[in-house]
Amino acid sequence: MSLAGELPAVGDRLPKFKLFDQQNEKVKTADLIGQVALISVVPDLNTPVCTLQTRKFTQQADHYPAAKFYTVSNNSVAEQTGWCAAEGVNNVDLLSDEELSFGYETGLYVPNLGNLARSIWIIDDTGKIVYRQVVVEQSDEPDYLAALAALEKLVPRVDD
């Protein structure tokens, strides 16, 4: 698939963008910096693989209290809210990139499909990218174990 820009590399700082949270409030790059974060990017929450990816990371979030978990999609805030209600999910930080600011700034926008490329990003507390996986085939899942292993290099896993 052809992306609309150049992907930031591991070691680069997360570029500047804006997203919208579930209260339709603007969330800027600076708002994500200050704590280790895993950013799960999905093309469309209303598809089975995106739902699965979001659920898998949501289930892991409690094991990493020192990290923040976000899911970014270019679904509208209303669509994301509807997805949460339909799926019975209430402990996920969903961020809408309906305006495609994140997609263009990170190079993840796929013009031929009109959505974001499935990917996982881990940033340290300074906003530096320490892990990145962009899934080549949109219908494939990301490597959850590799992402969590990279996360554990920054924050400890806490088991019940």
C-alpha positions as CSV (number, residue, x, y, z in Angstrom):
1,M,0.0,0.0,0.0
2,S,1.2,3.5,-0.7
3,L,1.4,5.9,2.2
4,A,0.9,9.7,1.9
5,G,4.2,10.6,3.5
6,E,7.4,9.6,5.2
7,L,7.2,7.6,8.4
8,P,9.1,8.9,11.4
9,A,11.8,6.5,12.4
10,V,12.6,4.9,15.7
11,G,14.7,7.5,17.5
12,D,12.7,10.4,16.0
13,R,10.4,12.6,18.0
14,L,6.7,12.1,17.5
15,P,5.6,14.8,15.0
16,K,3.1,17.5,15.8
17,F,-0.6,16.7,15.1
18,K,-4.0,17.1,16.6
19,L,-6.6,14.5,17.4
20,F,-10.0,14.6,19.3
21,D,-10.9,12.7,22.4
22,Q,-14.3,11.3,23.3
23,Q,-15.4,14.7,24.7
24,N,-14.5,16.2,21.3
25,E,-11.7,18.1,22.9
26,K,-8.5,18.7,20.9
27,V,-5.6,16.5,21.9
28,K,-2.2,17.7,20.6
29,T,1.1,15.8,20.5
30,A,2.3,17.7,23.6
31,D,-0.7,16.2,25.5
32,L,0.7,12.7,24.9
33,I,4.2,13.5,26.1
34,G,5.3,13.1,29.7
35,Q,4.4,9.4,30.1
36,V,5.4,6.3,28.2
37,A,2.6,5.6,25.7
38,L,1.5,2.8,23.4
39,I,-0.4,4.2,20.4
40,S,-2.4,1.6,18.6
41,V,-3.6,2.8,15.1
42,V,-6.5,1.2,13.4
43,P,-8.1,2.0,10.0
44,D,-11.7,1.5,11.1
45,L,-13.0,0.5,14.5
46,N,-16.1,-1.0,12.9
47,T,-14.1,-3.9,11.4
48,P,-13.3,-7.3,13.0
49,V,-9.5,-6.9,13.0
50,C,-9.6,-3.4,14.3
51,T,-11.9,-4.4,17.1
52,L,-9.7,-7.4,18.0
53,Q,-6.5,-5.1,18.0
54,T,-8.2,-2.6,20.2
55,R,-9.5,-5.2,22.6
56,K,-6.2,-7.0,22.9
57,F,-4.4,-3.8,23.9
58,T,-7.2,-2.7,26.2
59,Q,-6.9,-6.0,28.0
60,Q,-3.2,-5.4,28.5
61,A,-3.4,-1.8,29.8
62,D,-4.0,-2.8,33.4
63,H,-0.7,-4.7,33.4
64,Y,1.2,-1.5,32.6
65,P,0.0,1.2,35.0
66,A,3.0,3.3,34.3
67,A,2.1,3.6,30.6
68,K,-0.8,5.2,28.7
69,F,-2.6,3.2,26.0
70,Y,-4.3,5.0,23.1
71,T,-6.2,3.9,20.1
72,V,-6.3,6.2,17.1
73,S,-8.6,5.7,14.1
74,N,-10.0,8.1,11.6
75,N,-13.6,7.2,12.7
76,S,-15.5,10.2,13.9
77,V,-15.9,10.8,17.7
78,A,-19.6,9.8,17.3
79,E,-18.6,6.5,15.6
80,Q,-16.0,5.8,18.3
81,T,-18.6,6.4,21.0
82,G,-21.0,4.1,19.2
83,W,-18.4,1.4,18.9
84,C,-17.7,1.6,22.7
85,A,-21.4,1.3,23.5
86,A,-21.9,-1.6,21.1
87,E,-18.7,-3.4,22.3
88,G,-19.3,-2.7,26.0
89,V,-15.8,-1.1,26.2
90,N,-15.3,1.8,28.6
91,N,-11.6,1.8,29.6
92,V,-10.0,2.7,26.3
93,D,-8.6,6.1,25.3
94,L,-9.9,6.5,21.8
95,L,-8.7,9.4,19.7
96,S,-10.3,10.5,16.5
97,D,-8.2,11.5,13.5
98,E,-11.2,12.3,11.3
99,E,-9.3,15.4,10.1
100,L,-6.3,13.2,9.2
101,S,-3.8,15.5,11.0
102,F,-2.1,12.5,12.6
103,G,-2.3,10.5,9.4
104,Y,-0.5,13.1,7.3
105,E,2.1,14.1,10.0
106,T,3.1,10.5,10.7
107,G,2.9,9.4,7.1
108,L,0.2,6.8,7.9
109,Y,-2.6,8.1,5.7
110,V,-3.4,5.6,2.9
111,P,-4.9,7.7,0.1
112,N,-6.2,4.7,-2.0
113,L,-8.2,3.5,1.0
114,G,-9.0,6.8,2.7
115,N,-7.9,5.7,6.1
116,L,-4.9,5.1,8.4
117,A,-2.4,2.3,8.1
118,R,-2.6,-0.3,10.9
119,S,0.3,0.3,13.2
120,I,1.7,0.3,16.7
121,W,3.9,3.1,18.1
122,I,5.6,3.3,21.5
123,I,7.0,6.6,22.7
124,D,9.0,7.3,25.8
125,D,8.1,10.1,28.2
126,T,10.0,12.6,26.1
127,G,8.0,11.9,23.0
128,K,10.8,9.9,21.3
129,I,9.7,6.9,19.2
130,V,11.2,3.7,20.6
131,Y,9.2,1.2,18.7
132,R,7.2,1.2,15.5
133,Q,5.4,-1.5,13.5
134,V,3.4,-0.7,10.4
135,V,1.4,-3.7,9.2
136,V,1.7,-4.1,5.5
137,E,-1.5,-5.9,4.9
138,Q,-4.5,-4.1,6.5
139,S,-6.3,-7.4,7.2
140,D,-3.4,-8.7,9.3
141,E,-3.0,-8.1,13.0
142,P,0.1,-6.5,14.5
143,D,2.8,-8.4,16.4
144,Y,1.3,-7.9,19.9
145,L,4.1,-9.7,21.7
146,A,6.9,-7.6,20.1
147,A,5.1,-4.4,21.0
148,L,4.6,-5.5,24.6
149,A,8.2,-6.6,24.8
150,A,9.3,-3.2,23.6
151,L,7.0,-1.5,26.1
152,E,8.4,-3.6,29.0
153,K,11.9,-2.2,28.2
154,L,10.5,1.2,29.4
155,V,7.9,0.2,32.1
156,P,7.5,-2.9,34.2
157,R,4.6,-5.3,33.7
158,V,2.5,-5.7,36.8
159,D,0.6,-9.0,37.2
160,D,-2.5,-9.4,39.4
